[in-house]
Amino acid sequence: MRTIDWVDGAIELIDQTRLPDELVTLRIETVDGLIDAIRRLAVRGAPALGVAGALGVALAAATCDDPAEAIARLRAARPTAVNLAWGVDQAAAHLPGFDAVLARALEIRDDDIAACRSMGEYGADLLAELAPVPVRIMTVCNTGGLAAVERGTALGVVRTLHERGGLAEALALETRPLLQGARLTTWELARMGAPHRLVVDAAGPYLLARGHADAVLIGADRIAANGDTANKIGSYALALGAKRAGVPFIVVAPETTVDTATPTGAAIEIEDRGAAEVVSVKGVPLAPPGTAALNPAFDVTPHELITAIVTDRRVVRLDRGETPSSVPPGPRR
């Protein structure tokens, strides 16, 4: 199953807002339709957004009188994840020819599939060194095939562990406010037949302290040159809990998420998605009318709290003083 693809002149993607209740595929035929799908999180996850951005440029080249204006709006649809802008820029470099743009976009799609398989191998091998086998994993948000084209990043490592017979259990944090862990990660774990339980966000650090997990795996929306990592809100708390408990904390993301132009996490723009997601769930009010809220969609984990960064081409051991700038990429697995 693919999260996003190009089919007969349009983009088809799974509407992640409808899961787990129903599996619905959207057909996107306009750039405005794609921007709406990105903003309301019908498609989400850093790798999937990179592919969406590239395919969106092909859509703009095919349907827009002014592709440049549409492409600029697409590029800015979500600011924190570097992959969206990267995918847009990669495809836009081949304008004005539609065929060349689409060829590059499809290459990015296929590259993501290969990258996710490679991350799974690198990550599973690293965990064999750092944790007992079979291993108990804790994770936040959704980093599986729904966040990519197939398989995924951090949850892709969990899939590889499960396929190797090396997964004891996955503990998925519910991930407030939109419950991507509860709605999406548990759905994917059930589909792969992996043993799992759901955990409320606030319980994660406590359960780490009590020895309920052997490692924490998260994805990333942007990795700074020094290794600071932006990911779904709640990641920083898990990193603090993992550090205190002596549990490896591992970031899994493709090379395209490493942004060497961003020196540290302090320079990463953090998206605030407004109060509606916090004061209600699926349109059902939780708080009194007029309640204000802070809703940062991401937080930044300092590199000092991260054991390692796993990409599709390398493992960067931050706990040994390595940085993304000091370890050159190697081959894919």
CORVENHU-V769232 format. One record per residue. N is the residue number from 0. RES is the residue in three letters. PSI is psi in radians with two decimals (NA if undefined). NEAR is the number of other C-alpha atoms within 8 Angstrom. Layout:
# CORVENHU-V769232
n=N res=RES psi=PSI near=NEAR
n=N res=RES psi=PSI near=NEAR
This chain:
# CORVENHU-V769232
n=0 res=MET psi=2.29 near=3
n=1 res=ARG psi=2.41 near=9
n=2 res=THR psi=-0.67 near=13
n=3 res=ILE psi=2.51 near=12
n=4 res=ASP psi=2.94 near=10
n=5 res=TRP psi=2.11 near=10
n=6 res=VAL psi=2.01 near=7
n=7 res=ASP psi=0.88 near=4
n=8 res=GLY psi=0.19 near=7
n=9 res=ALA psi=2.97 near=10
n=10 res=ILE psi=2.26 near=14
n=11 res=GLU psi=2.31 near=12
n=12 res=LEU psi=2.66 near=13
n=13 res=ILE psi=2.28 near=13
n=14 res=ASP psi=1.77 near=12
n=15 res=GLN psi=-0.21 near=11
n=16 res=THR psi=-0.27 near=6
n=17 res=ARG psi=-0.23 near=9
n=18 res=LEU psi=2.64 near=10
n=19 res=PRO psi=0.09 near=8
n=20 res=ASP psi=-0.72 near=5
n=21 res=GLU psi=2.60 near=6
n=22 res=LEU psi=1.88 near=9
n=23 res=VAL psi=2.30 near=7
n=24 res=THR psi=2.21 near=8
n=25 res=LEU psi=2.50 near=8
n=26 res=ARG psi=2.03 near=8
n=27 res=ILE psi=2.07 near=11
n=28 res=GLU psi=-0.03 near=10
n=29 res=THR psi=2.72 near=9
n=30 res=VAL psi=-0.68 near=12
n=31 res=ASP psi=-0.67 near=7
n=32 res=GLY psi=-0.65 near=9
n=33 res=LEU psi=-0.75 near=13
n=34 res=ILE psi=-0.75 near=11
n=35 res=ASP psi=-0.75 near=8
n=36 res=ALA psi=-0.65 near=10
n=37 res=ILE psi=-0.82 near=13
n=38 res=ARG psi=-0.60 near=9
n=39 res=ARG psi=0.14 near=7
n=40 res=LEU psi=0.44 near=9
n=41 res=ALA psi=-0.60 near=11
n=42 res=VAL psi=2.32 near=14
n=43 res=ARG psi=3.01 near=11
n=44 res=GLY psi=2.28 near=12
n=45 res=ALA psi=-0.89 near=15
n=46 res=PRO psi=-0.74 near=12
n=47 res=ALA psi=-0.63 near=15
n=48 res=LEU psi=-0.61 near=15
n=49 res=GLY psi=-0.77 near=14
n=50 res=VAL psi=-0.73 near=16
n=51 res=ALA psi=-0.73 near=12
n=52 res=GLY psi=-0.77 near=15
n=53 res=ALA psi=-0.80 near=18
n=54 res=LEU psi=-0.54 near=14
n=55 res=GLY psi=-0.60 near=14
n=56 res=VAL psi=-0.70 near=14
n=57 res=ALA psi=-0.70 near=13
n=58 res=LEU psi=-0.73 near=15
n=59 res=ALA psi=-0.73 near=13
n=60 res=ALA psi=-0.54 near=13
n=61 res=ALA psi=-0.45 near=7
n=62 res=THR psi=-0.24 near=7
n=63 res=CYS psi=2.41 near=9
n=64 res=ASP psi=-0.56 near=4
n=65 res=ASP psi=1.39 near=6
n=66 res=PRO psi=-0.62 near=10
n=67 res=ALA psi=-0.75 near=6
n=68 res=GLU psi=-0.77 near=7
n=69 res=ALA psi=-0.68 near=12
n=70 res=ILE psi=-0.67 near=12
n=71 res=ALA psi=-0.72 near=8
n=72 res=ARG psi=-0.67 near=9
n=73 res=LEU psi=-0.76 near=13
n=74 res=ARG psi=-0.55 near=11
n=75 res=ALA psi=0.14 near=8
n=76 res=ALA psi=-0.64 near=9
n=77 res=ARG psi=2.23 near=10
n=78 res=PRO psi=-0.43 near=9
n=79 res=THR psi=-0.80 near=11
n=80 res=ALA psi=2.10 near=11
n=81 res=VAL psi=-0.41 near=13
n=82 res=ASN psi=-0.60 near=14
n=83 res=LEU psi=-0.91 near=16
n=84 res=ALA psi=-0.65 near=12
n=85 res=TRP psi=-0.82 near=11
n=86 res=GLY psi=-0.73 near=16
n=87 res=VAL psi=-0.84 near=16
n=88 res=ASP psi=-0.69 near=9
n=89 res=GLN psi=-0.78 near=11
n=90 res=ALA psi=-0.68 near=16
n=91 res=ALA psi=-0.42 near=10
n=92 res=ALA psi=-0.25 near=7
n=93 res=HIS psi=0.09 near=10
n=94 res=LEU psi=2.68 near=10
n=95 res=PRO psi=-0.01 near=6
n=96 res=GLY psi=2.12 near=8
n=97 res=PHE psi=-0.78 near=10
n=98 res=ASP psi=-0.73 near=6
n=99 res=ALA psi=-0.69 near=9
n=100 res=VAL psi=-0.84 near=17
n=101 res=LEU psi=-0.69 near=11
n=102 res=ALA psi=-0.72 near=8
n=103 res=ARG psi=-0.69 near=12
n=104 res=ALA psi=-0.74 near=15
n=105 res=LEU psi=-0.55 near=10
n=106 res=GLU psi=-0.71 near=8
n=107 res=ILE psi=-0.71 near=11
n=108 res=ARG psi=-0.87 near=11
n=109 res=ASP psi=-0.61 near=8
n=110 res=ASP psi=-0.65 near=8
n=111 res=ASP psi=-0.70 near=12
n=112 res=ILE psi=-0.80 near=12
n=113 res=ALA psi=-0.68 near=8
n=114 res=ALA psi=-0.72 near=12
n=115 res=CYS psi=-0.69 near=16
n=116 res=ARG psi=-0.70 near=12
n=117 res=SER psi=-0.73 near=13
n=118 res=MET psi=-0.69 near=19
n=119 res=GLY psi=-0.73 near=16
n=120 res=GLU psi=-0.84 near=11
n=121 res=TYR psi=-0.80 near=14
n=122 res=GLY psi=-0.75 near=11
n=123 res=ALA psi=-0.68 near=12
n=124 res=ASP psi=-0.70 near=8
n=125 res=LEU psi=-0.76 near=8
n=126 res=LEU psi=-0.51 near=10
n=127 res=ALA psi=-0.48 near=9
n=128 res=GLU psi=-0.59 near=6
n=129 res=LEU psi=-0.33 near=7
n=130 res=ALA psi=2.78 near=9
n=131 res=PRO psi=2.69 near=8
n=132 res=VAL psi=2.26 near=8
n=133 res=PRO psi=2.67 near=8
n=134 res=VAL psi=2.57 near=14
n=135 res=ARG psi=2.15 near=13
n=136 res=ILE psi=2.42 near=14
n=137 res=MET psi=2.45 near=14
n=138 res=THR psi=2.79 near=12
n=139 res=VAL psi=2.67 near=14
n=140 res=CYS psi=-2.72 near=14
n=141 res=ASN psi=2.13 near=12
n=142 res=THR psi=0.46 near=16
n=143 res=GLY psi=-2.71 near=15
n=144 res=GLY psi=-0.48 near=15
n=145 res=LEU psi=-0.40 near=18
n=146 res=ALA psi=-0.04 near=16
n=147 res=ALA psi=-2.56 near=19
n=148 res=VAL psi=-0.80 near=17
n=149 res=GLU psi=2.69 near=12
n=150 res=ARG psi=-1.06 near=14
n=151 res=GLY psi=-3.03 near=15
n=152 res=THR psi=-1.61 near=18
n=153 res=ALA psi=-0.76 near=16
n=154 res=LEU psi=-0.37 near=13
n=155 res=GLY psi=-0.63 near=16
n=156 res=VAL psi=-0.74 near=14
n=157 res=VAL psi=-0.72 near=13
n=158 res=ARG psi=-0.78 near=12
n=159 res=THR psi=-0.74 near=11
n=160 res=LEU psi=-0.77 near=12
n=161 res=HIS psi=-0.73 near=10
n=162 res=GLU psi=-0.53 near=7
n=163 res=ARG psi=-0.11 near=7
n=164 res=GLY psi=0.34 near=7
n=165 res=GLY psi=0.24 near=10
n=166 res=LEU psi=2.11 near=16
n=167 res=ALA psi=-0.77 near=9
n=168 res=GLU psi=2.60 near=11
n=169 res=ALA psi=2.25 near=14
n=170 res=LEU psi=2.00 near=13
n=171 res=ALA psi=2.12 near=16
n=172 res=LEU psi=2.50 near=15
n=173 res=GLU psi=-0.60 near=15
n=174 res=THR psi=1.42 near=15
n=175 res=ARG psi=2.66 near=7
n=176 res=PRO psi=-0.23 near=7
n=177 res=LEU psi=0.05 near=7
n=178 res=LEU psi=0.69 near=11
n=179 res=GLN psi=-0.57 near=12
n=180 res=GLY psi=-0.80 near=15
n=181 res=ALA psi=-0.70 near=13
n=182 res=ARG psi=-0.71 near=11
n=183 res=LEU psi=-0.83 near=14
n=184 res=THR psi=-0.76 near=14
n=185 res=THR psi=-0.61 near=13
n=186 res=TRP psi=-0.77 near=10
n=187 res=GLU psi=-0.71 near=10
n=188 res=LEU psi=-0.69 near=11
n=189 res=ALA psi=-0.70 near=10
n=190 res=ARG psi=-0.57 near=7
n=191 res=MET psi=-0.06 near=7
n=192 res=GLY psi=0.44 near=6
n=193 res=ALA psi=2.41 near=12
n=194 res=PRO psi=2.34 near=10
n=195 res=HIS psi=2.76 near=11
n=196 res=ARG psi=2.69 near=9
n=197 res=LEU psi=2.46 near=11
n=198 res=VAL psi=2.38 near=10
n=199 res=VAL psi=2.58 near=9
n=200 res=ASP psi=-0.83 near=10
n=201 res=ALA psi=-0.31 near=6
n=202 res=ALA psi=-0.26 near=8
n=203 res=GLY psi=-1.01 near=13
n=204 res=PRO psi=-0.67 near=12
n=205 res=TYR psi=-0.77 near=9
n=206 res=LEU psi=-0.59 near=10
n=207 res=LEU psi=-0.75 near=13
n=208 res=ALA psi=-0.49 near=11
n=209 res=ARG psi=0.08 near=6
n=210 res=GLY psi=0.46 near=8
n=211 res=HIS psi=-0.17 near=8
n=212 res=ALA psi=2.59 near=13
n=213 res=ASP psi=-0.30 near=13
n=214 res=ALA psi=2.68 near=14
n=215 res=VAL psi=2.27 near=14
n=216 res=LEU psi=2.24 near=14
n=217 res=ILE psi=2.86 near=15
n=218 res=GLY psi=-2.82 near=11
n=219 res=ALA psi=2.53 near=14
n=220 res=ASP psi=-0.38 near=15
n=221 res=ARG psi=2.35 near=15
n=222 res=ILE psi=2.09 near=14
n=223 res=ALA psi=2.93 near=15
n=224 res=ALA psi=-0.53 near=15
n=225 res=ASN psi=-0.03 near=10
n=226 res=GLY psi=-0.16 near=13
n=227 res=ASP psi=2.44 near=13
n=228 res=THR psi=2.21 near=14
n=229 res=ALA psi=2.25 near=15
n=230 res=ASN psi=3.12 near=14
n=231 res=LYS psi=2.45 near=12
n=232 res=ILE psi=2.35 near=10
n=233 res=GLY psi=-0.30 near=11
n=234 res=SER psi=-0.72 near=13
n=235 res=TYR psi=-0.76 near=10
n=236 res=ALA psi=-0.70 near=8
n=237 res=LEU psi=-0.68 near=11
n=238 res=ALA psi=-0.73 near=12
n=239 res=LEU psi=-0.77 near=10
n=240 res=GLY psi=-0.69 near=13
n=241 res=ALA psi=-0.71 near=16
n=242 res=LYS psi=-0.79 near=11
n=243 res=ARG psi=-0.61 near=8
n=244 res=ALA psi=-0.11 near=9
n=245 res=GLY psi=0.55 near=6
n=246 res=VAL psi=2.31 near=12
n=247 res=PRO psi=2.38 near=12
n=248 res=PHE psi=1.97 near=15
n=249 res=ILE psi=2.29 near=13
n=250 res=VAL psi=2.28 near=13
n=251 res=VAL psi=2.09 near=15
n=252 res=ALA psi=2.68 near=15
n=253 res=PRO psi=2.84 near=14
n=254 res=GLU psi=-0.55 near=8
n=255 res=THR psi=-0.27 near=9
n=256 res=THR psi=-0.27 near=14
n=257 res=VAL psi=2.05 near=11
n=258 res=ASP psi=1.58 near=11
n=259 res=THR psi=-0.23 near=10
n=260 res=ALA psi=-0.22 near=6
n=261 res=THR psi=1.93 near=10
n=262 res=PRO psi=-0.74 near=9
n=263 res=THR psi=2.99 near=11
n=264 res=GLY psi=-0.39 near=14
n=265 res=ALA psi=-0.38 near=4
n=266 res=ALA psi=0.01 near=7
n=267 res=ILE psi=2.19 near=10
n=268 res=GLU psi=2.22 near=6
n=269 res=ILE psi=2.13 near=10
n=270 res=GLU psi=2.25 near=10
n=271 res=ASP psi=2.16 near=8
n=272 res=ARG psi=0.19 near=8
n=273 res=GLY psi=3.06 near=9
n=274 res=ALA psi=-0.48 near=10
n=275 res=ALA psi=-0.69 near=6
n=276 res=GLU psi=-0.44 near=11
n=277 res=VAL psi=-0.71 near=10
n=278 res=VAL psi=-0.04 near=12
n=279 res=SER psi=2.82 near=11
n=280 res=VAL psi=2.10 near=11
n=281 res=LYS psi=0.70 near=4
n=282 res=GLY psi=-0.06 near=5
n=283 res=VAL psi=2.07 near=6
n=284 res=PRO psi=2.44 near=8
n=285 res=LEU psi=-0.46 near=7
n=286 res=ALA psi=2.82 near=7
n=287 res=PRO psi=2.62 near=7
n=288 res=PRO psi=2.42 near=4
n=289 res=GLY psi=-0.02 near=4
n=290 res=THR psi=2.23 near=7
n=291 res=ALA psi=2.79 near=5
n=292 res=ALA psi=2.67 near=8
n=293 res=LEU psi=2.31 near=7
n=294 res=ASN psi=1.15 near=10
n=295 res=PRO psi=2.23 near=10
n=296 res=ALA psi=-0.34 near=10
n=297 res=PHE psi=2.85 near=11
n=298 res=ASP psi=3.03 near=13
n=299 res=VAL psi=2.14 near=11
n=300 res=THR psi=2.11 near=14
n=301 res=PRO psi=2.58 near=10
n=302 res=HIS psi=-0.43 near=10
n=303 res=GLU psi=-0.36 near=7
n=304 res=LEU psi=-0.03 near=10
n=305 res=ILE psi=2.24 near=15
n=306 res=THR psi=-0.84 near=11
n=307 res=ALA psi=2.68 near=12
n=308 res=ILE psi=2.22 near=14
n=309 res=VAL psi=2.14 near=16
n=310 res=THR psi=-3.04 near=14
n=311 res=ASP psi=-0.08 near=15
n=312 res=ARG psi=0.02 near=13
n=313 res=ARG psi=2.90 near=12
n=314 res=VAL psi=2.16 near=9
n=315 res=VAL psi=1.99 near=11
n=316 res=ARG psi=1.58 near=11
n=317 res=LEU psi=-0.51 near=14
n=318 res=ASP psi=-0.21 near=9
n=319 res=ARG psi=0.20 near=5
n=320 res=GLY psi=0.06 near=6
n=321 res=GLU psi=2.74 near=10
n=322 res=THR psi=2.87 near=12
n=323 res=PRO psi=-0.44 near=12
n=324 res=SER psi=-0.31 near=8
n=325 res=SER psi=-0.25 near=6
n=326 res=VAL psi=1.97 near=9
n=327 res=PRO psi=2.56 near=7
n=328 res=PRO psi=2.56 near=6
n=329 res=GLY psi=-2.78 near=6
n=330 res=PRO psi=2.78 near=6
n=331 res=ARG psi=2.68 near=7
n=332 res=ARG psi=NA near=9
